[in-house]
Amino acid sequence: MADRLRDQQQYEQLQNRFIGVGNPDTTKHEWRANIQRDSLASYVGHPPLLTYFSVALGEPHAVTKARFLDVSCIYVQREEKKF
């Protein structure tokens, strides 16, 4: 019983810290949007990954960064409109 309570508390802590963890009521679309938003933020936050994408897309570093930030902002705006 103590293990189950501890697991529940750890899960609640994760939910409070990370929005993308979700819950049983999280829809498929919400989960997908969270994953995409978090991935784009990670690409922008890690310069080697951003450089990799810039080379692969054949774009300057700043253009790729701006594109990823624009797309991630779209996901945030969609989530804000729900409330």
C-alpha positions as a printed NumPy array, in Angstrom:
array([[  0.   ,   0.   ,   0.   ],
       [  2.86 ,   2.38 ,   0.815],
       [  4.406,   1.72 ,  -2.596],
       [  1.192,   2.653,  -4.328],
       [  0.884,   5.878,  -2.328],
       [  4.502,   6.791,  -3.054],
       [  3.998,   6.096,  -6.77 ],
       [  0.911,   8.316,  -6.8  ],
       [  2.801,  11.132,  -5.062],
       [  5.708,  10.873,  -7.506],
       [  3.278,  10.962, -10.424],
       [  1.597,  14.082,  -9.037],
       [  4.995,  15.745,  -8.607],
       [  5.822,  14.972, -12.239],
       [  2.504,  16.429, -13.368],
       [  3.161,  19.631, -11.442],
       [  6.681,  19.963, -12.819],
       [  6.107,  18.84 , -16.404],
       [  2.894,  19.746, -18.215],
       [  3.407,  17.146, -20.934],
       [  3.133,  14.171, -18.561],
       [ -0.633,  14.257, -18.951],
       [ -3.342,  12.441, -17.073],
       [ -6.026,   9.861, -17.9  ],
       [ -8.196,  12.611, -19.422],
       [ -5.491,  13.864, -21.807],
       [ -6.671,  13.555, -25.391],
       [ -4.57 ,  12.189, -28.2  ],
       [ -4.32 ,  15.661, -29.747],
       [ -3.19 ,  17.287, -26.487],
       [ -0.549,  14.624, -25.93 ],
       [  0.728,  14.988, -29.5  ],
       [  0.864,  18.776, -29.218],
       [  2.793,  18.531, -25.937],
       [  5.35 ,  16.174, -27.479],
       [  5.829,  18.37 , -30.536],
       [  6.102,  21.566, -28.502],
       [  8.616,  20.005, -26.118],
       [ 10.659,  18.572, -28.998],
       [ 10.862,  21.925, -30.771],
       [ 11.884,  23.648, -27.534],
       [ 14.603,  21.04 , -27.061],
       [ 15.903,  21.554, -30.614],
       [ 16.126,  25.305, -30.057],
       [ 17.712,  24.889, -26.625],
       [ 20.471,  22.55 , -27.797],
       [ 22.729,  24.291, -30.352],
       [ 24.167,  21.071, -31.875],
       [ 20.659,  19.808, -32.654],
       [ 19.697,  23.162, -34.134],
       [ 22.831,  23.118, -36.293],
       [ 21.975,  19.607, -37.465],
       [ 18.492,  20.699, -38.551],
       [ 19.861,  23.869, -40.167],
       [ 22.276,  21.862, -42.289],
       [ 19.631,  19.268, -43.156],
       [ 17.133,  21.949, -44.216],
       [ 19.78 ,  24.025, -45.992],
       [ 18.807,  27.157, -44.071],
       [ 20.741,  29.615, -41.941],
       [ 20.855,  28.884, -38.232],
       [ 18.695,  31.914, -37.338],
       [ 15.988,  31.033, -39.871],
       [ 15.657,  27.499, -38.536],
       [ 15.515,  28.762, -34.958],
       [ 12.838,  31.314, -35.861],
       [ 10.777,  28.678, -37.652],
       [ 10.895,  26.297, -34.68 ],
       [  9.959,  29.093, -32.281],
       [  7.041,  30.166, -34.485],
       [  5.69 ,  26.631, -34.674],
       [  6.029,  26.088, -30.928],
       [  4.196,  29.388, -30.291],
       [  1.309,  28.151, -32.424],
       [  0.876,  25.152, -30.105],
       [  0.912,  27.389, -27.033],
       [ -1.695,  29.72 , -28.566],
       [ -3.959,  26.79 , -29.424],
       [ -3.791,  25.572, -25.832],
       [ -4.582,  29.047, -24.482],
       [ -7.682,  29.326, -26.69 ],
       [ -9.174,  26.229, -25.049],
       [ -9.438,  27.948, -21.679]])
